[in-house]
Amino acid sequence: MISYFGDYANLCFEAFGDRVKHWITFSDPRAHAQAWHSYNRTWRGKQRGLVGISLNCDWGEPVDMSSPKDIEAAERYLQFCLGWFANPIYAGDYPQVMKDRIGKKSAEQGLDMSRLPVFSLQEKSYIKGTSDFLGLGHFTTRYITERKYPSRQGPSYQNDRDLVELVDPNWPDPGSKWLYSVPWGFRRLLHFAQTQYGNPPIYVTENGASQILHCMQLCDEWRIQYLKGYINEMLKEPLLSHMQMVTEIVVPTVCTLCVLISAVLLMLLLRSQS
């Protein structure tokens, strides 16, 4: 599959590279590194573009900030989410906490080797540094506390993390069961990504609120408030000089405002004619 994706990426670079200058390989990562190297080796010199990846992660906040175990669990939550794919790109290997936890659980489950793959030195060198920018998707936040899961329950992502995700019932609920509006978590995730991965250029590639199904009219107040809160958190200093808003936030917001303004003007025009 890696070689197939490499062929596909090269075809795209050849066909569209004279116009496309920002490339995102994956939102669900697989064969990213080879595509980056192909562009870097063959196309960058004449096309002068950038290749990055887009990773999704919610923010994990410790339930008890005075509890070292909760603080460690929240850090583990982020490493198992964002670090799982970002750490190999920026540091050359999986996060140490993932290697330790999954290795220990694998041994307890009677396996001869860890269920987490081991990179060779050549693979580490090949993967590290393969991103000109970090695409970051984010929607909501969870409170995190530690919970030990017995290894006998079998291998699973949840059991390997040894934690529980909680929500605050007072958080605004825009309409989806999993989505709560927690703007301050967005800023904390951006700060984490900046400090964790050496202050890379960050593009916000996914953010927004889902449609409330029973809403059939122009009742977009919940979405306006959601976007306003998250964009305001993103624009706060010192992130302003490092952040770049891209079309998935800016364009939908502007389009929504244009539609609302057009609807109001149309109603005023029809009223005046009647």
TIBA-518222 format. One line per 8 residues: number of its first residue (from 1); their letters; for each residue x, y, z of C-alpha. Coordinates in nm, 3 decimals. Layout:
N
NUM) a) X/Y/Z ~ ...;
REM end
This chain:
274
1) misyfgdy) 0.000/0.000/0.000 ~ 0.290/0.238/0.070 ~ 0.421/0.204/-0.285 ~ 0.071/0.240/-0.429 ~ 0.016/0.561/-0.235 ~ 0.356/0.685/-0.345 ~ 0.255/0.634/-0.709 ~ -0.073/0.816/-0.649;
9) anlcfeaf) 0.099/1.106/-0.473 ~ 0.354/1.145/-0.753 ~ 0.074/1.150/-1.010 ~ -0.095/1.430/-0.814 ~ 0.231/1.624/-0.779 ~ 0.292/1.596/-1.152 ~ -0.063/1.687/-1.255 ~ -0.142/1.967/-1.010;
17) gdrvkhwi) 0.189/2.079/-0.861 ~ 0.213/2.387/-1.081 ~ -0.097/2.522/-0.903 ~ -0.116/2.341/-0.569 ~ 0.147/2.464/-0.323 ~ 0.019/2.310/0.003 ~ -0.028/1.934/0.019 ~ -0.183/1.731/0.303;
25) tfsdprah) -0.113/1.361/0.265 ~ -0.350/1.214/0.523 ~ -0.613/1.287/0.780 ~ -0.585/0.920/0.884 ~ -0.211/0.851/0.861 ~ -0.045/0.566/0.672 ~ 0.216/0.608/0.399 ~ 0.298/0.973/0.467;
33) aqawhsyn) 0.678/0.964/0.476 ~ 0.729/0.822/0.129 ~ 0.505/1.087/-0.027 ~ 0.701/1.361/0.152 ~ 1.034/1.221/0.033 ~ 0.905/1.188/-0.323 ~ 0.803/1.552/-0.327 ~ 1.124/1.663/-0.160;
41) rtwrgkqr) 1.341/1.467/-0.401 ~ 1.162/1.525/-0.731 ~ 0.919/1.816/-0.717 ~ 1.007/2.069/-0.447 ~ 1.290/2.233/-0.641 ~ 1.068/2.335/-0.932 ~ 0.725/2.357/-0.767 ~ 0.827/2.527/-0.441;
49) glvgisln) 0.542/2.374/-0.242 ~ 0.497/2.233/0.108 ~ 0.388/1.887/0.224 ~ 0.238/1.819/0.566 ~ -0.002/1.589/0.745 ~ -0.331/1.645/0.928 ~ -0.384/1.484/1.270 ~ -0.699/1.497/1.481;
57) cdwgepvd) -0.693/1.518/1.860 ~ -0.915/1.642/2.141 ~ -0.766/1.809/2.445 ~ -0.725/1.604/2.764 ~ -0.751/1.798/3.091 ~ -0.665/1.632/3.425 ~ -0.969/1.590/3.649 ~ -0.757/1.685/3.951;
65) msspkdie) -0.469/1.923/3.880 ~ -0.317/1.836/4.218 ~ -0.306/1.465/4.137 ~ 0.016/1.344/3.968 ~ -0.169/1.035/3.845 ~ -0.437/1.242/3.672 ~ -0.173/1.471/3.521 ~ 0.016/1.169/3.388;
73) aaerylqf) -0.308/1.019/3.255 ~ -0.392/1.340/3.067 ~ -0.042/1.349/2.918 ~ -0.082/0.983/2.821 ~ -0.416/1.064/2.656 ~ -0.245/1.324/2.434 ~ 0.049/1.100/2.351 ~ -0.177/0.810/2.253;
81) clgwfanp) -0.383/1.049/2.037 ~ -0.164/1.317/1.879 ~ 0.177/1.176/1.971 ~ 0.103/0.838/1.816 ~ 0.160/0.984/1.468 ~ 0.322/1.323/1.533 ~ 0.607/1.192/1.747 ~ 0.753/0.965/1.476;
89) iyagdypq) 0.743/1.258/1.232 ~ 0.903/1.511/1.468 ~ 1.116/1.285/1.691 ~ 1.164/0.966/1.488 ~ 0.982/0.720/1.713 ~ 0.662/0.647/1.900 ~ 0.614/0.827/2.234 ~ 0.803/0.653/2.511;
97) vmkdrigk) 0.486/0.613/2.720 ~ 0.324/0.419/2.435 ~ 0.625/0.190/2.400 ~ 0.639/0.129/2.776 ~ 0.266/0.075/2.830 ~ 0.196/-0.142/2.526 ~ 0.517/-0.339/2.576 ~ 0.423/-0.416/2.937;
105) ksaeqgld) 0.065/-0.507/2.851 ~ 0.183/-0.728/2.563 ~ 0.419/-0.918/2.791 ~ 0.143/-0.966/3.049 ~ -0.078/-1.106/2.770 ~ 0.184/-1.370/2.691 ~ 0.317/-1.216/2.370 ~ 0.682/-1.250/2.272;
113) msrlpvfs) 0.698/-0.892/2.143 ~ 0.511/-0.570/2.181 ~ 0.193/-0.518/1.981 ~ 0.332/-0.173/1.894 ~ 0.562/-0.206/1.592 ~ 0.931/-0.129/1.642 ~ 1.100/0.109/1.399 ~ 1.442/0.018/1.266;
121) lqeksyik) 1.713/0.284/1.276 ~ 1.671/0.328/0.901 ~ 1.294/0.373/0.938 ~ 1.338/0.628/1.217 ~ 1.574/0.832/1.003 ~ 1.342/0.804/0.703 ~ 1.030/0.919/0.891 ~ 1.180/1.193/1.110;
129) gtsdflgl) 1.142/1.545/0.972 ~ 0.891/1.455/0.701 ~ 0.653/1.747/0.751 ~ 0.676/2.110/0.640 ~ 0.379/2.199/0.859 ~ 0.141/2.032/1.105 ~ -0.225/2.014/1.014 ~ -0.435/1.993/1.329;
137) ghfttryi) -0.800/1.894/1.362 ~ -0.979/1.959/1.690 ~ -1.340/1.964/1.809 ~ -1.380/1.915/2.182 ~ -1.223/1.836/2.521 ~ -1.237/1.559/2.779 ~ -1.149/1.546/3.146 ~ -0.907/1.261/3.212;
145) terkypsr) -0.846/1.047/3.518 ~ -0.640/0.732/3.563 ~ -0.798/0.388/3.570 ~ -0.607/0.062/3.556 ~ -0.742/-0.199/3.314 ~ -0.632/-0.559/3.373 ~ -0.427/-0.706/3.090 ~ -0.646/-1.017/3.097;
153) qgpsyqnd) -0.926/-0.810/2.942 ~ -0.734/-0.839/2.618 ~ -0.566/-0.593/2.384 ~ -0.747/-0.270/2.310 ~ -0.667/0.097/2.266 ~ -0.869/0.180/2.577 ~ -0.699/-0.081/2.796 ~ -0.351/0.022/2.685;
161) rdlvelvd) -0.412/0.385/2.789 ~ -0.532/0.305/3.144 ~ -0.756/0.611/3.169 ~ -1.116/0.729/3.163 ~ -1.263/1.017/2.964 ~ -1.524/1.237/3.133 ~ -1.725/1.545/3.037 ~ -1.863/1.838/3.233;
169) pnwpdpgs) -2.246/1.836/3.207 ~ -2.236/2.216/3.214 ~ -2.040/2.235/2.888 ~ -2.256/2.361/2.598 ~ -2.387/2.076/2.384 ~ -2.423/2.180/2.018 ~ -2.632/1.873/1.932 ~ -2.401/1.572/1.889;
177) kwlysvpw) -2.358/1.323/2.171 ~ -1.977/1.337/2.156 ~ -1.934/1.710/2.089 ~ -1.914/1.974/2.362 ~ -1.806/2.332/2.312 ~ -1.490/2.385/2.520 ~ -1.289/2.662/2.349 ~ -1.017/2.685/2.615;
185) gfrrllhf) -0.916/2.326/2.538 ~ -0.833/2.429/2.181 ~ -0.579/2.685/2.294 ~ -0.418/2.436/2.530 ~ -0.389/2.177/2.254 ~ -0.228/2.432/2.021 ~ 0.020/2.526/2.293 ~ 0.096/2.157/2.354;
193) aqtqygnp) 0.161/2.096/1.983 ~ 0.386/2.401/1.958 ~ 0.601/2.313/2.257 ~ 0.601/1.937/2.200 ~ 0.712/1.944/1.837 ~ 0.950/2.240/1.817 ~ 0.708/2.519/1.720 ~ 0.614/2.400/1.369;
201) piyvteng) 0.385/2.602/1.140 ~ 0.032/2.487/1.229 ~ -0.270/2.485/0.999 ~ -0.608/2.426/1.161 ~ -0.755/2.179/0.915 ~ -1.070/2.067/1.097 ~ -1.301/2.241/1.342 ~ -1.672/2.309/1.361;
209) asqilhcm) -2.008/2.205/1.499 ~ -2.252/1.956/1.351 ~ -2.602/2.034/1.229 ~ -2.888/2.017/1.479 ~ -3.125/1.784/1.298 ~ -3.453/1.937/1.415 ~ -3.341/2.286/1.312 ~ -3.495/2.358/0.971;
217) qlcdewri) -3.461/2.738/0.961 ~ -3.175/2.987/0.983 ~ -3.106/2.904/1.348 ~ -2.730/2.887/1.347 ~ -2.664/3.060/1.678 ~ -2.504/2.752/1.833 ~ -2.260/2.721/1.543 ~ -2.179/3.094/1.547;
225) qylkgyin) -2.100/3.079/1.918 ~ -1.893/2.762/1.877 ~ -1.680/2.904/1.596 ~ -1.648/3.242/1.768 ~ -1.520/3.079/2.086 ~ -1.269/2.853/1.913 ~ -1.140/3.115/1.671 ~ -1.093/3.364/1.956;
233) emlkepll) -0.887/3.110/2.150 ~ -0.675/3.042/1.844 ~ -0.605/3.410/1.786 ~ -0.485/3.488/2.137 ~ -0.118/3.577/2.176 ~ 0.140/3.432/2.151 ~ -0.024/3.199/1.901 ~ -0.117/3.477/1.659;
241) shmqmvte) 0.222/3.490/1.488 ~ 0.230/3.112/1.444 ~ -0.124/3.020/1.350 ~ -0.278/3.017/1.006 ~ -0.650/2.977/0.953 ~ -0.741/2.770/0.650 ~ -1.051/2.721/0.446 ~ -1.231/2.474/0.669;
249) ivvptvct) -1.276/2.750/0.929 ~ -1.257/3.079/0.742 ~ -1.455/2.996/0.430 ~ -1.753/2.827/0.602 ~ -1.774/3.113/0.853 ~ -1.768/3.380/0.584 ~ -2.016/3.185/0.371 ~ -2.253/3.147/0.665;
257) lcvlisav) -2.244/3.520/0.733 ~ -2.300/3.595/0.363 ~ -2.602/3.362/0.353 ~ -2.751/3.522/0.663 ~ -2.699/3.873/0.530 ~ -2.845/3.777/0.190 ~ -3.150/3.623/0.357 ~ -3.213/3.937/0.561;
265) llmlllrs) -3.176/4.163/0.255 ~ -3.408/3.938/0.054 ~ -3.675/3.951/0.324 ~ -3.648/4.330/0.342 ~ -3.677/4.355/-0.036 ~ -3.984/4.130/-0.050 ~ -4.143/4.321/0.237 ~ -4.086/4.655/0.065;
273) qs) -4.240/4.527/-0.261 ~ -4.546/4.391/-0.082;
REM end
